[in-house]
């Protein structure tokens, strides 16, 4: 009994071991501070109350003040096909995770056979009648590989990390979908504004062209002035088909994001009425840990790290237990009698001795894959820091550009008005009027485009920082059918028996 207990204790102790390295999160130094931090933005962010900050973190697209945009985002979360594909992808890896976990348990199978036939007689009994034989068999068999060296645990750990990586891909698709819907809607309103400017300009120049024709007919204007006015009219007129084409194409692209057939998109506001959401510049670096791409890269690293243990476990012996119980008889009516019972128990130990470098090659390959995943994780983090820096400087400089262009438009409007007055009083040629109106038209179009760039820069900041809003959006999006396992906490080391 003592020997048996000692042997059982040895098996339990060995079963708690797992070869291969335990995962530890790499230490990467974040930037000390954002280089493009702006004092005005800092004070504005500090002035935000708690409720505003909470809304900004969860449903920032509502801060634009357009309810139609919120409706479009909700539709996209439920109907977007990329989101649906990503959810199904999670289900695929959940199935593979279940396959990996099944190796922890014995494999039990039931079998039933019935055979009737005749065999060839031996030469010594030629001429005899061949007997017809029956064989009936019902049995239950079981086999179980004892996970002494952690091969199954490491395989399960890798499969679990793959599930979490697929879930981060889903969260990343949700993030991209929300950002694309918001950006596309902003661009659509910008095109509407540009189209409005073009149509108003065409109407104004059409009226001016009619007046110029009357003056030319009366001899008060030359053919040169008429041709100049006509050329500016057609210049503005040529912008309308291009803008109308862009509007339809953008509406169709937005419909695809919404999981719909191409068609018109409703509007709730105009470009000038959209609010500029506050910028969360005081977000700590821990927000980067919520970015789906970083979390996906880390889970891929966890999976690659665990596969090293799977490969190293092949160096050690594998022990399997087998058992069978059933009934076998040549007479079906006596199949379940006591004398028809069959059973066996056994075990098998397999120790590799010479494999010609096969196992060492698998270990070497697994370690190389782990290094690739490590470098990919580091690169993803660096790119995340860059994304935030780029988004912050984009917001700051674009706001400066938009303000300058707003003042530019106002100045050109005054210039065009004064030039028209001077022409009507005969103090200047019509060329000055055309120059002023041409500059005003092009600058108004440019300002409408810059307004869209400014609004999209805020989308870029929330997209770069990720945050709790991704979790809120992912919870409202299409869900995988199976419950995804919880992600490990902020501990640097992952448990070896995940």
C-alpha positions in Angstrom: 0.0 0.0 0.0 2.9 2.4 0.8 4.5 1.8 -2.5 1.2 2.4 -4.3 0.6 5.6 -2.5 4.1 6.8 -3.2 3.7 6.0 -6.9 0.4 7.8 -6.9 2.0 10.8 -5.2 4.8 10.8 -7.8 2.3 10.8 -10.7 0.4 13.8 -9.1 3.6 15.7 -8.6 4.8 15.0 -12.1 1.3 15.9 -13.4 1.7 19.4 -11.9 4.8 20.0 -14.0 4.6 21.6 -17.4 7.8 21.8 -19.5 8.4 25.0 -21.5 8.6 28.6 -20.5 5.7 30.3 -18.6 4.5 33.4 -20.3 5.6 36.8 -18.9 4.5 40.0 -20.5 7.4 41.8 -22.2 8.3 45.1 -20.6 8.1 48.0 -23.1 8.8 51.5 -22.1 6.0 53.9 -23.1 6.7 57.5 -24.1 7.3 59.8 -21.1 4.7 62.2 -22.4 2.9 63.1 -25.6 5.2 65.4 -27.6 2.3 67.3 -29.2 0.4 68.0 -26.0 -1.3 71.4 -26.3 -2.0 73.6 -23.2 -5.4 74.7 -24.5 -6.4 71.1 -25.1 -5.1 70.1 -21.7 -7.2 72.8 -19.9 -10.3 71.8 -22.0 -9.9 68.2 -21.1 -9.3 69.0 -17.4 -12.5 71.1 -17.4 -14.6 68.1 -18.5 -16.8 66.8 -15.7 -17.0 63.1 -14.9 -20.3 62.5 -16.7 -18.9 64.0 -20.0 -15.8 62.0 -19.7 -17.8 58.8 -19.1 -19.9 59.5 -22.2 -16.8 60.3 -24.2 -15.3 56.9 -23.2 -18.3 54.9 -24.1 -20.4 56.5 -27.0 -18.2 59.3 -28.3 -20.1 59.3 -31.7 -23.1 60.8 -29.9 -21.1 63.8 -28.9 -21.3 65.0 -32.5 -24.9 65.9 -31.8 -26.4 64.0 -34.7 -28.9 61.3 -33.7 -28.8 59.8 -37.3 -25.1 59.0 -36.8 -25.9 57.1 -33.7 -28.6 55.1 -35.5 -26.2 54.3 -38.3 -23.6 53.1 -35.9 -26.1 50.8 -34.1 -27.2 49.3 -37.4 -23.7 48.7 -38.5 -22.9 46.9 -35.2 -25.7 44.4 -35.8 -25.7 44.1 -39.6 -22.1 44.7 -40.8 -20.8 41.5 -42.5 -17.2 42.0 -41.3 -18.5 42.0 -37.7 -20.6 38.9 -38.4 -17.6 37.1 -40.0 -15.4 38.0 -37.0 -18.0 36.6 -34.6 -18.1 33.4 -36.5 -14.3 33.2 -36.5 -14.4 33.4 -32.7 -16.8 30.4 -32.7 -14.4 28.5 -34.9 -11.6 28.9 -32.4 -13.9 28.1 -29.5 -14.5 24.8 -31.2 -10.8 24.1 -31.5 -10.3 25.1 -27.9 -12.9 22.5 -27.0 -11.0 19.9 -29.0 -7.7 20.8 -27.1 -9.4 20.6 -23.7 -10.9 17.2 -24.5 -7.5 15.6 -24.2 -7.6 16.2 -20.4 -10.3 13.5 -20.1 -10.4 9.8 -21.0 -11.7 8.9 -24.5 -14.6 6.4 -24.1 -16.1 4.6 -27.1 -18.7 1.9 -27.5 -18.6 -0.6 -30.3 -20.9 -3.4 -31.5 -20.1 -5.9 -34.2 -21.9 -8.8 -35.8 -20.1 -11.1 -38.3 -21.4 -14.2 -40.0 -19.3 -16.1 -42.6 -17.4 -19.1 -43.7 -13.6 -19.6 -43.7 -11.5 -21.7 -46.1 -10.7 -25.2 -44.9 -7.2 -26.4 -44.4 -5.8 -29.1 -46.8 -6.1 -31.8 -44.2 -9.9 -31.6 -44.1 -10.7 -31.3 -47.8 -14.1 -32.7 -48.6 -15.5 -31.7 -45.3 -18.4 -29.2 -45.1 -17.3 -25.7 -44.2 -19.0 -24.5 -41.0 -20.8 -21.2 -40.9 -19.5 -19.1 -38.0 -21.1 -16.3 -36.1 -19.4 -13.6 -34.0 -21.2 -11.0 -31.9 -19.4 -8.5 -29.9 -20.5 -5.5 -27.7 -17.9 -3.6 -25.8 -17.0 -0.2 -24.2 -13.4 0.9 -24.4 -11.5 3.8 -22.8 -8.0 5.3 -23.2 -6.4 8.2 -21.3 -3.0 9.8 -21.8 -1.6 11.1 -18.5 -0.4 14.6 -18.9 2.8 14.2 -16.9 4.8 16.9 -18.7 2.2 19.4 -19.5 1.9 18.8 -23.2 -1.9 18.8 -23.0 -2.0 21.8 -20.7 0.3 23.8 -23.0 -1.8 22.8 -26.0 -4.9 23.9 -24.2 -3.2 27.2 -23.2 -2.3 27.8 -26.8 -5.8 27.1 -28.0 -7.3 29.4 -25.3 -5.0 32.2 -26.4 -6.1 31.7 -30.0 -9.7 32.1 -28.9 -8.8 35.4 -27.1 -6.9 36.6 -30.1 -9.9 35.9 -32.3 -12.1 37.8 -29.9 -9.6 40.8 -30.1 -9.9 40.6 -33.9 -13.7 40.9 -33.5 -13.2 43.9 -31.2 -10.9 45.4 -33.7 -13.4 45.0 -36.5 -16.0 46.6 -34.2 -13.6 49.5 -33.6 -12.9 49.9 -37.3 -16.6 49.7 -38.3 -17.7 52.4 -35.8 -14.8 54.7 -36.9 -15.5 54.1 -40.6 -19.2 54.8 -40.3 -18.6 58.0 -38.4 -15.8 59.1 -40.8 -17.9 58.3 -43.9 -21.0 60.1 -42.5 -18.8 63.2 -41.8 -17.4 63.0 -45.4 -21.0 62.7 -46.7 -22.0 65.9 -44.9 -18.9 67.6 -46.2 -19.8 66.6 -49.8 -23.3 67.9 -49.2 -21.9 71.2 -48.1 -19.5 71.4 -51.1 -22.4 70.6 -53.4 -24.5 73.3 -51.8 -21.7 75.8 -52.3 -21.3 74.8 -56.0 -25.0 75.0 -56.7 -25.2 78.5 -55.0 -22.2 79.6 -57.0 -23.6 78.3 -60.3 -26.9 80.1 -59.6 -25.1 83.3 -58.8 -22.9 83.1 -61.9 -25.8 82.2 -64.1 -27.5 85.3 -63.0 -24.3 87.3 -63.6 -23.9 85.7 -67.0 -27.4 86.8 -68.0 -26.7 90.4 -66.9 -23.4 90.4 -68.7 -25.1 89.3 -72.0 -27.6 92.1 -71.6 -24.8 94.6 -71.1 -22.8 93.2 -74.1 -26.0 93.5 -76.3 -26.3 97.1 -75.1 -22.6 97.8 -75.8 -21.8 98.3 -72.2 -19.5 95.2 -72.0 -17.1 93.6 -74.4 -17.0 90.0 -75.7 -13.9 89.5 -73.6 -15.7 90.3 -70.4 -18.6 88.0 -71.5 -16.2 85.1 -72.2 -14.6 85.6 -68.8 -17.9 85.4 -67.0 -19.0 82.4 -69.0 -15.8 80.5 -68.3 -16.2 81.0 -64.6 -19.8 79.8 -64.8 -18.8 76.6 -66.5 -15.9 76.2 -64.1 -18.4 76.1 -61.2 -20.9 74.1 -63.2 -18.3 71.4 -63.8 -17.9 70.8 -60.1 -21.5 69.6 -59.6 -21.4 66.3 -61.5 -18.2 65.3 -59.8 -19.6 66.1 -56.4 -22.9 64.3 -57.1 -21.0 61.2 -58.2 -18.9 61.3 -55.0 -22.0 61.6 -52.9 -23.7 58.5 -54.5 -20.5 56.5 -54.3 -20.0 57.4 -50.6 -23.6 56.6 -49.9 -23.2 53.2 -51.5 -20.0 52.5 -49.5 -21.8 53.5 -46.3 -24.6 51.1 -47.2 -22.2 48.2 -47.4 -20.9 49.1 -44.0 -24.5 48.9 -42.8 -25.0 45.5 -44.4 -27.5 47.0 -46.9 -27.8 47.1 -50.6 -26.6 50.4 -52.2 -29.0 53.3 -51.7 -29.5 56.7 -50.2 -28.4 57.5 -46.6 -30.5 59.8 -44.4 -29.0 62.9 -42.9 -29.7 64.4 -39.5 -27.5 67.5 -39.5 -25.5 69.7 -41.8 -21.7 70.0 -41.6 -21.7 73.3 -39.8 -24.0 72.1 -37.0 -21.9 69.1 -36.0 -20.3 69.6 -32.6 -16.6 69.0 -32.1 -16.2 66.4 -29.3 -13.7 67.0 -26.5 -10.3 65.3 -26.8 -9.3 62.9 -24.0 -5.6 63.9 -24.0 -5.1 62.9 -20.4 -5.6 59.2 -21.1 -3.0 57.0 -19.4 -0.8 54.6 -21.3 -2.8 51.7 -19.8 -5.5 52.5 -22.4 -3.1 51.1 -25.0 -3.6 47.7 -23.3 -7.2 47.9 -24.3 -6.4 48.3 -28.0 -7.6 45.2 -29.8 -4.5 45.0 -32.0 -2.2 45.1 -29.0 -4.2 42.5 -27.1 -4.4 40.3 -30.2 -0.6 40.5 -30.6 -0.1 39.6 -27.0 -2.5 36.6 -27.2 -0.6 35.4 -30.3 2.6 35.6 -28.2 1.0 33.6 -25.4 -0.1 30.9 -27.9 3.4 30.8 -29.5 5.0 30.6 -26.0 2.8 27.7 -25.0 3.6 25.8 -28.2 7.2 25.6 -27.1 6.1 23.5 -24.2 4.1 21.2 -26.5 7.2 20.6 -28.6 9.5 20.1 -25.6 7.1 17.6 -24.0 7.9 15.3 -26.9 11.3 14.6 -25.4 9.7 12.8 -22.5 7.8 9.6 -22.2 4.1 9.5 -22.8 2.0 7.2 -20.7 -1.4 6.0 -21.7 -3.9 3.8 -19.9 -6.4 1.6 -21.7 -9.4 -0.5 -20.7 -12.1 -2.6 -22.3 -15.3 -4.3 -21.0 -17.9 -6.1 -23.1 -19.4 -9.3 -24.2 -18.5 -11.6 -27.1 -20.3 -14.8 -28.3 -21.0 -16.9 -31.3 -24.6 -17.2 -30.3 -26.6 -14.0 -30.1 -29.0 -15.4 -27.5 -26.0 -16.0 -25.1 -24.2 -12.7 -25.8 -24.9 -11.2 -22.4 -24.4 -14.3 -20.3 -21.6 -14.4 -17.6 -19.4 -16.6 -19.6 -19.5 -14.2 -22.6 -17.8 -11.3 -20.7 -14.5 -9.9 -22.0 -12.3 -7.3 -20.3 -8.8 -6.1 -20.2 -6.8 -3.2 -18.7 -3.4 -2.1 -19.7 -1.0 0.7 -20.0 1.6 1.9 -22.5 4.7 4.0 -22.1 6.4 5.4 -25.2 9.9 7.0 -24.9 11.5 8.5 -27.9 15.1 7.2 -28.4 16.1 8.2 -31.9 14.1 10.5 -34.1 16.8 11.9 -36.3 16.4 15.5 -35.1 12.6 15.6 -35.5 11.8 16.8 -32.0 14.7 19.2 -31.8 13.6 20.7 -35.1 10.0 21.1 -33.8 11.4 22.9 -30.6 13.6 25.1 -32.7 10.7 26.1 -35.0 8.4 26.8 -32.0 11.0 29.0 -30.4 11.5 30.9 -33.7 7.7 31.4 -34.0 7.7 32.7 -30.4 10.4 35.2 -31.2 8.5 36.4 -34.3 5.4 36.9 -32.1 7.4 38.8 -29.6 8.8 41.2 -32.2 5.3 41.6 -33.7 4.0 42.5 -30.2 6.7 45.1 -29.7 6.1 46.5 -33.2 2.3 46.7 -32.6 2.9 48.6 -29.3 5.3 51.1 -31.0 2.8 51.7 -33.8 0.1 52.3 -31.2 2.1 55.0 -29.6 2.8 56.5 -33.0 -1.0 56.4 -33.9 -1.8 58.4 -30.8 0.9 61.0 -31.4 -0.2 61.3 -35.1 -3.9 61.6 -34.0 -3.2 64.3 -31.5 -1.0 66.4 -33.8 -3.6 65.9 -36.6 -6.3 67.3 -34.3 -4.2 70.2 -33.2 -2.8 71.3 -36.5 -6.1 70.7 -38.4 -8.0 72.9 -36.0 -5.4 75.7 -36.6 -5.8 75.2 -40.3 -9.6 75.2 -40.1 -9.6 78.5 -38.2 -7.2 80.1 -40.6 -9.4 79.0 -43.6 -12.5 80.2 -41.8 -11.0 83.7 -41.6 -9.7 83.4 -45.1 -13.3 82.7 -46.4 -14.6 85.7 -44.4 -11.9 88.0 -45.8 -12.5 86.8 -49.4 -16.3 87.3 -49.0 -15.6 90.9 -48.1 -13.1 91.2 -51.0 -15.7 89.8 -53.5 -18.3 92.2 -52.2 -16.0 95.3 -52.4 -14.8 94.2 -55.9 -18.4 94.0 -57.1 -19.1 97.4 -55.7 -16.0 98.9 -57.3 -17.0 97.4 -60.7 -20.6 98.7 -60.4 -19.2 102.2 -59.8 -16.8 101.8 -62.8 -13.7 102.0 -60.7 -12.2 98.6 -61.8 -12.6 96.0 -64.5 -14.6 92.8 -64.2 -11.4 90.8 -64.0 -11.0 91.9 -60.4 -14.6 90.6 -59.6 -13.9 87.3 -61.3 -10.6 86.9 -59.4 -12.3 87.5 -56.1 -15.2 85.2 -56.8 -13.0 82.5 -58.1 -10.8 82.6 -54.9 -13.9 82.7 -52.7 -15.4 79.6 -54.4 -12.3 77.5 -54.2 -11.6 78.5 -50.6 -15.1 77.7 -49.5 -14.8 74.2 -51.0 -11.4 73.8 -49.3 -12.8 74.9 -45.9 -15.7 72.4 -46.2 -13.1 69.6 -46.8 -11.0 70.9 -43.9 -14.0 70.9 -41.6 -14.4 67.2 -42.3 -10.7 66.5 -41.7 -11.0 68.2 -38.3 -14.0 66.2 -37.3 -12.4 63.0 -38.6 -9.3 63.8 -36.5 -11.4 63.4 -33.4 -12.6 60.0 -34.6 -8.9 59.1 -35.2 -8.0 60.0 -31.5 -10.8 57.8 -30.1 -9.8 55.0 -32.5 -6.2 55.2 -31.5 -6.8 55.3 -27.8 -9.6 52.6 -27.9 -10.8 52.4 -24.3 -14.0 51.3 -22.7 -16.1 52.4 -25.7 -14.8 49.4 -27.7 -16.1 47.1 -25.0 -19.5 48.9 -25.0 -19.7 48.7 -28.8 -18.6 45.1 -28.9 -21.3 44.2 -26.4 -23.9 45.8 -28.6 -22.6 44.1 -31.8 -23.2 40.6 -33.1 -22.0 38.1 -30.4 -20.4 34.7 -30.8 -22.7 31.9 -30.0 -20.4 30.5 -27.3 -19.2 32.3 -24.1 -15.6 33.5 -24.7 -13.3 32.7 -21.7 -12.2 35.7 -19.6 -8.9 37.3 -20.4 -6.3 37.1 -17.7 -5.8 40.2 -15.5 -3.0 42.6 -15.6 -0.5 40.2 -14.0 2.7 39.9 -15.9 2.8 36.1 -15.7 0.2 33.9 -17.1 -0.7 30.8 -15.1 0.8 27.6 -16.4 -2.4 25.7 -16.3 -4.6 28.2 -18.1 
